[in-house]
C-alpha cells in the first residue's frame, strides 16, 4: 500500500464528486434508472466548462451510495462530506454552484453547514 495523499495535493486536487450510476436486478430503485449517467455527464460538463474537471476536481461513477430513489441519482461531494439524493441532470448546475461557487472558485473549502 502507498499513501499518495501528498502527491495528489501537490497536483492541485481539492475535491471529489461521486455520482451513483448503479444498476441492479431488483424491485428497489437504482440510480441507473433514475438518470445516474445523465447526472454524471452534467457534473463533468459543468466542471469542464469551468476548467477544473480532472485538474482540481475528480469525478467518479460509483455503485450504490445507499440513497436510492426513483426520483434521481445519489451524489456525494468530498472532503466536504455532503450527500444528496434525488439529483436530476437539471439540478446539477445549482448544486455545484452552491458547493463550489458559480465559477468554481470555492474549491478545497469546507462550507460551514
N, C-alpha and C positions, 0 to 999 in steps of 0.2 A: 504494500500500500504506500502511495505517495501523497503527502499533503501538498497540494498545489495552490493553496489559498493566496499566498504572496504573489505568485506568478500571475494568477487571474486578476488580482487587484492592480498589479503593475501595468497590465494591459488596458486598464480603464473600465473593466466590467463593474457595474454597480447594482444591477437589478436583474431579476429572473421572473419571467411570466410563464406560468404553466397553464395550458389550456387542455381540458379533458376532451378527447375525441373517442373515448372508449365505446366499443360496440360489444354487445353480449346477447346471447340467445337466452332470453328470459322474459318474464312478464313485467319486469321492472323497467323503469325508464332508463335510457342511456344517452350520453351526450352526443354520440354519433347521430342518432335520430333527431336530436334537438339542435342541429346545425353546428355541432362542435367544430367541424372542419372549416365552415364559413366564418366562425368566430376566430379561429386560428388565423385564417387568411386576413381578416380585418385587423387583427392585432399586428401582424407582420407588416401590413400595408401602412398602418398609422405610424409605426416606428420607422419604416423605411423613408416615408415622406419627411421625417424629421432628422434623418441621418444618424439614427442611433441603433438601428437593428444590427445585431451581432457585433457592434463595436462597444456599446455601453450596456445594452440590454439583450439578454439571451431569451429566446422564446422556445418552448418545448411542448410538443404534443404529449399528453400523458394518458395513462389509463385512469381508472376511477379515482376521483378525489373525494368521494363519499358525499357529494352534494347533488345527487342525481335528481333530475326533473324533466318533465316533458316540455317545460316552458323555455328551456335554453341550456347552454353549457355551463360547466363549472370552470372558474378561473381563480388561480392563486397568484399573488404577487409577493415575492420575497426579495430581500430580507424584511420587507415591511410587515409581513405576517398578515396580509389582507386576503380575505376569502370571499368569493362571490358565486352565487348560483343564478340560474335563470338568465344568463347573459345571451343576448341575441346579437347578431352582427351589427345592427344599427345602434346598439348600446355602447359599442367599443370606443368610439371617439370621446364620448363624455366620460366614460370610466377612466380611460388612460389620461385624458386631460386633467381630470380630478386628481389622479395619483401622481402624475409626472409633470403637470403643468402643460398648458396648451402647446408650447413649443418644445416640450420635453427637456426643459432646463432644470427641473426639480428632481434630478436623478440622484440616487445614492443617499436620499434624505428620508428619514423615518418620520412620517407625519405624526403630530400629536393628536391621536384619536383615542 
